[in-house]
Amino acid sequence: MRLGVDVGKARIGVARTDPSGMIATPVETVPRAASGSADVDAILGHVSELDAVEVVVGLPLSLSGGDTASTGDARDFAAAIAARCPVPVRLVDERLSTVSAQTALRASGRKGKRQRSVIDQVAAVIIVQHALELERSSGLPPGQLVSAPVVDDGAGDRPDTDERR
């Protein structure tokens, strides 16, 4: 089972795959913590509760593939998860996931304020589903692995290369 995460300024959408990694479903929308780590704690709680093997965090890029105003925020949030997470954390391109989520919700009859509560969850579903499709088509893990910060264990400076798989 994999966990998908859509990081926003106010809310974080969370989705999960089924155990076989075939389909994704919404889990919840987590409020973004203004300070502290309640949002990261909530994601880690889902990792533990759902026995996730990987966390896929959406990386918001511009249509041309460059960074956006939200790219650094998503990278920082993914690093905060990776620093405490027992499973690999990966960043996966999420271009247009929110637009796709809005379109899907509108098509299902949800409009305006009623869709805000689930749009982030639907975006997380799209992100993790995209990651699964990338992996199936390439045979490789999707996106880029987020390394936890290196802990000085007195053995010198060496990067953490353990993917914990």
C-alpha positions in Angstrom: 0.0 0.0 0.0 1.3 3.5 -0.9 0.3 6.8 0.5 -0.2 9.8 -1.8 0.2 13.4 -0.5 -0.9 16.6 -2.1 0.8 19.5 -0.3 -1.0 22.8 -0.2 -0.6 26.1 1.7 -3.8 25.5 3.7 -4.5 21.8 3.4 -2.8 18.5 2.6 -4.7 15.9 0.6 -4.0 12.2 1.5 -4.9 9.2 -0.6 -4.0 5.5 -0.4 -3.7 2.6 -2.8 -5.1 -0.8 -2.4 -2.6 -3.4 -1.2 -1.9 -4.6 -4.7 -1.2 -1.0 -5.9 -3.9 -1.0 -8.6 -6.2 1.8 -7.6 -6.1 4.8 -5.3 -8.8 6.2 -3.0 -9.1 9.3 -0.8 -8.2 9.1 2.9 -8.6 12.6 4.3 -7.7 16.3 4.2 -5.2 17.3 6.8 -5.0 21.0 7.9 -1.6 22.6 7.3 0.1 23.4 10.6 1.1 27.0 10.9 3.7 25.9 13.4 4.8 22.7 14.9 4.5 19.3 13.1 0.9 18.3 13.5 0.5 17.9 9.7 3.7 15.7 9.4 2.5 13.7 12.5 -0.9 13.1 10.8 0.9 11.8 7.6 3.1 9.5 9.7 0.1 8.3 11.6 -1.4 7.2 8.2 1.9 5.5 7.2 1.8 3.5 10.4 -2.0 2.8 10.5 -2.2 1.7 6.9 1.2 -0.1 6.9 2.4 1.9 3.9 5.5 0.8 2.0 6.1 4.2 0.4 4.9 7.8 0.5 4.5 9.7 -2.8 4.5 13.5 -2.5 3.3 15.6 -5.4 6.0 18.0 -6.7 4.3 21.1 -8.3 6.2 22.1 -11.4 5.4 24.6 -14.0 4.2 23.4 -17.4 7.7 23.9 -18.7 9.1 21.7 -15.9 10.6 24.5 -13.8 10.0 25.3 -10.2 7.0 27.2 -9.1 6.3 29.2 -5.9 5.0 25.9 -4.3 7.9 23.6 -5.4 10.2 24.5 -2.5 7.4 24.1 0.0 6.6 20.6 -1.3 10.3 19.6 -1.2 10.6 20.9 2.4 7.4 19.0 3.5 8.7 15.8 1.8 12.0 16.2 3.6 10.2 16.7 7.0 8.3 13.4 6.4 11.4 11.6 5.2 13.4 12.6 8.3 11.0 10.7 10.5 9.4 8.1 8.1 10.3 4.4 8.2 9.5 4.0 4.5 10.8 5.7 1.3 9.4 9.1 0.4 9.4 10.0 -3.2 8.6 13.3 -5.1 6.5 12.8 -8.2 5.6 15.4 -10.8 2.1 16.6 -10.1 1.5 19.1 -13.0 -2.2 19.7 -13.4 -3.3 17.3 -10.7 -5.3 20.0 -8.9 -6.9 21.2 -12.3 -7.7 17.5 -13.1 -9.2 17.1 -9.6 -11.4 20.2 -10.0 -12.6 19.1 -13.4 -13.5 15.6 -12.1 -15.4 17.1 -9.1 -17.3 19.5 -11.3 -18.2 16.7 -13.6 -19.5 14.7 -10.6 -21.8 17.6 -9.6 -19.7 19.1 -6.7 -19.3 22.8 -7.0 -17.7 25.8 -5.2 -17.1 25.6 -1.5 -18.5 22.0 -1.2 -15.6 20.7 -3.4 -12.8 22.5 -1.4 -13.1 19.8 1.4 -12.2 17.0 -1.0 -10.3 18.6 -3.9 -6.9 18.0 -2.1 -7.8 14.3 -1.5 -8.7 13.9 -5.2 -5.5 15.6 -6.2 -3.6 13.1 -3.9 -5.4 10.2 -5.6 -4.3 11.5 -9.0 -0.7 11.9 -7.8 -0.4 8.4 -6.4 -2.2 6.9 -9.4 0.2 8.7 -11.7 3.2 7.3 -9.7 1.8 3.8 -10.1 1.4 4.2 -13.8 4.9 5.5 -14.1 6.3 2.6 -12.3 4.3 0.1 -14.3 5.4 1.6 -17.6 9.1 2.0 -16.8 9.7 -0.8 -14.3 11.5 1.7 -12.1 10.4 3.5 -8.9 8.6 6.7 -9.8 10.0 10.2 -9.2 13.0 11.0 -7.1 13.8 9.6 -3.7 13.8 12.1 -0.8 16.8 11.5 1.4 16.5 12.0 5.1 19.0 14.4 6.5 22.4 12.7 7.3 22.8 12.0 11.0 26.4 12.4 12.2 27.2 9.0 13.7 30.9 9.8 14.1 31.8 7.8 11.0 32.4 10.8 8.8 30.3 12.5 6.2 28.6 10.1 3.9 25.2 10.4 2.2 22.3 8.2 3.3 21.8 5.9 0.3 19.5 3.4 2.1 16.2 3.4 0.2 14.6 1.4 3.1 12.9 -1.0 0.7 
